[in-house]
Amino acid sequence: MAGCGASFPQLYAANSPAATRHAPGPGRHGRPCSSDAGPRCWLVLAVGLGLLVLVLALVLVLALVLVLVLVLVLLVLVLLAASPGLVRR
């Protein structure tokens, strides 16, 4: 690494995950939007949360419909098994 101006340990320390993870700037340290962020940051966050809620609601509705269909099928099977005139033995 002759001519680079920095040794390997110095370059590694500057580009390590620990050095870049704590770099100052908006949106770091686990916060998606800093207090002085513009409205675009908050809009992206709101749209993302809205889509997440919409997907979760859709999954919940589909699960409820599936449970309802299974209950109705079981009810029909029980009624068919209980009625002696419909099922030949």
N, C-alpha and C positions, 0 to 999 in steps of 0.2 A: 504494500500500500504506500509505496514511496510517492511523494508529490501530492498526496491528498490533503495534507495540512492538519489532519487529526488522526489519532491512533484508533485502532479498532474499539477499545473499551469506551472511548469518548463518543464515537459514532453510535455504538450500541446503546449507550446510556441516553443519548439524545433521542433515539428512535424507539426506545423500549415502550411497551404498553403502559408501564407505570408513568413514564414521562408525558406521554400524549394523553393519557386518560384525565390527568388533572390540569390540563392546559386551560387557561382562562378564556372565557368567551361565552356568548349566549347559547343556551341549550345544553350546557354541560352539567355534570354532577347529577344526572338522572332527572333533571327538570326539563320538560319539553319546551317550555316557554319561560323566559325570564320576565321580571316585572316590567322591564322597559321594552319588551318585544312589541312589534307592530301588530296590527289587526290580522295580518295574513297568518301569522303563527297560531293565533287563537282560533281563526276560522278553520284551519287545517285540523286542529285538535278537536273542534266541535263536530266537524263533518266525520272524522274518524270515529268518534264516540257514538255519533248518531247511526253510522253504518253498523257498528258493533251491536248496538241495542236492537237494530232492525233484524240483523241476522239471528240474534238470540231469540227474539220474539218469533221469527219464522220457524226456527228449530222447535220451540216450545209448542207452537200450533201443530206442526207436523207430528210431534210425539203424541199430543192429545188425540189427534185424528186416528193415528195408528192404534192407540189403546182403545178408542171407541169402536173401531172396526173389529178388533179382536174380541172385545166383549160381546158385540152383536153376533159374531160368528159362533162363539161359544154358547150364547143363549139359544140360537137357532138349533145347534146340535143337541143341546140338552132337551129342548122342546120336542125335537124329532124323536129322540130316544125315549122320551116319557110317554109319547102318544102311541098307543098300541095299534091304531087304525092305519097310520101312515107308513109304518115300517113292517115289512113282511119278515116273519121269523121262520 
